[in-house]
Amino acid sequence: GMHEHYCRRWNAVHLLATLARGNGADPAAAPHVAVQRARFITSGESYFLLTLARPLALTPGTNTSVTLGFKIDNRFKSVVKFWDDEQIP
């Protein structure tokens, strides 16, 4: 709706901006990683989002990111004990 924020992309945008500033230009370096929780207004479902970003090894000057979303249900909560850590936005 009108008052929703498209927050699922925040981590990807932030990590790609960090890479663009040159803070991780080495393709062999470990990827930048961030996590967050997101709740969909229409369904009420919550997801745990894990984002990784890194420079592309075969295309210098190009960065990429991927976000994996895991539905936060009882099974997820039983496996991922830190799902509700207050440090995770």
LODO-540127 format. One record per residue (C-alpha): residue number from 1; x, y, z. Coordinates in nm, 4 decimals. Example, Ala and Ser with C-alpha at 12.3 -4.5 7.8 and 13.67 -1.06 7.14 Angstrom:
# LODO-540127
REC; 1; 1.2300; -0.4500; 0.7800
REC; 2; 1.3670; -0.1060; 0.7140
//
This chain:
# LODO-540127
REC; 1; 0.0000; 0.0000; 0.0000
REC; 2; 0.0879; 0.3664; 0.0007
REC; 3; 0.2477; 0.3621; 0.3464
REC; 4; 0.4680; 0.0565; 0.2934
REC; 5; 0.8445; 0.0751; 0.2741
REC; 6; 1.0298; -0.1399; 0.0242
REC; 7; 1.2761; -0.2511; 0.2902
REC; 8; 1.3627; -0.5912; 0.1410
REC; 9; 1.6224; -0.4156; -0.0724
REC; 10; 1.7829; -0.2007; 0.1983
REC; 11; 2.0638; -0.4441; 0.2768
REC; 12; 2.1443; -0.5049; -0.0896
REC; 13; 2.1483; -0.1314; -0.1636
REC; 14; 2.3686; -0.0632; 0.1391
REC; 15; 2.6154; -0.3428; 0.0626
REC; 16; 2.6405; -0.2511; -0.3052
REC; 17; 2.7016; 0.1131; -0.2099
REC; 18; 2.9805; 0.0014; 0.0247
REC; 19; 3.1400; -0.1985; -0.2570
REC; 20; 3.1012; 0.0941; -0.4989
REC; 21; 3.2958; 0.3175; -0.2584
REC; 22; 3.5850; 0.0745; -0.2967
REC; 23; 3.5487; -0.0959; 0.0393
REC; 24; 3.5820; -0.4452; -0.1018
REC; 25; 3.7114; -0.4296; -0.4570
REC; 26; 3.8990; -0.7607; -0.4281
REC; 27; 3.6862; -1.0349; -0.5915
REC; 28; 3.8721; -1.2979; -0.3876
REC; 29; 3.7755; -1.1316; -0.0588
REC; 30; 3.4920; -1.2642; 0.1535
REC; 31; 3.1504; -1.1303; 0.0491
REC; 32; 2.9831; -0.8543; 0.2461
REC; 33; 2.6928; -0.9993; 0.4457
REC; 34; 2.3879; -0.8490; 0.6161
REC; 35; 2.0662; -0.9868; 0.7661
REC; 36; 1.7276; -0.8392; 0.8437
REC; 37; 1.3694; -0.9375; 0.9133
REC; 38; 1.0848; -0.8169; 0.6934
REC; 39; 0.7092; -0.8452; 0.7399
REC; 40; 0.4714; -0.8335; 0.4464
REC; 41; 0.1759; -0.6093; 0.5230
REC; 42; -0.0831; -0.7882; 0.3095
REC; 43; -0.0102; -1.1431; 0.4281
REC; 44; 0.1362; -1.0694; 0.7711
REC; 45; 0.4135; -1.3207; 0.6990
REC; 46; 0.7644; -1.2487; 0.8221
REC; 47; 1.0880; -1.3437; 0.6501
REC; 48; 1.4500; -1.3626; 0.7594
REC; 49; 1.6586; -1.2102; 0.4808
REC; 50; 2.0261; -1.2910; 0.4249
REC; 51; 2.2040; -1.0675; 0.1737
REC; 52; 2.5493; -1.1273; 0.0251
REC; 53; 2.7310; -0.8822; -0.2028
REC; 54; 3.0661; -0.9066; -0.3787
REC; 55; 3.2551; -0.7897; -0.6860
REC; 56; 3.2116; -1.0097; -0.9925
REC; 57; 3.5366; -1.1937; -1.0627
REC; 58; 3.4836; -1.2100; -1.4401
REC; 59; 3.3614; -0.8518; -1.4825
REC; 60; 3.5910; -0.5971; -1.3140
REC; 61; 3.4095; -0.2935; -1.1800
REC; 62; 3.0780; -0.4771; -1.1506
REC; 63; 2.9264; -0.5746; -0.8178
REC; 64; 2.6447; -0.8162; -0.7511
REC; 65; 2.4219; -0.9147; -0.4624
REC; 66; 2.1720; -1.1841; -0.3804
REC; 67; 1.9158; -1.1969; -0.1019
REC; 68; 1.7809; -1.5258; 0.0294
REC; 69; 1.4523; -1.5122; 0.2187
REC; 70; 1.3449; -1.7706; 0.4736
REC; 71; 0.9866; -1.7705; 0.6000
REC; 72; 0.9899; -1.7278; 0.9767
REC; 73; 0.7683; -2.0118; 1.0934
REC; 74; 0.7933; -2.2498; 1.3892
REC; 75; 1.0375; -2.4787; 1.2078
REC; 76; 1.2652; -2.1864; 1.1187
REC; 77; 1.2535; -2.0623; 1.4793
REC; 78; 1.3498; -2.4077; 1.6084
REC; 79; 1.6510; -2.4294; 1.3748
REC; 80; 1.7778; -2.0693; 1.3681
REC; 81; 1.8011; -1.9830; 1.7367
REC; 82; 1.9113; -1.6233; 1.6744
REC; 83; 1.6139; -1.5360; 1.4488
REC; 84; 1.4841; -1.2789; 1.6980
REC; 85; 1.8186; -1.1316; 1.8080
REC; 86; 1.7616; -0.7647; 1.8867
REC; 87; 2.0721; -0.6735; 1.6827
REC; 88; 1.8916; -0.7824; 1.3642
REC; 89; 1.6706; -0.5068; 1.2224
//
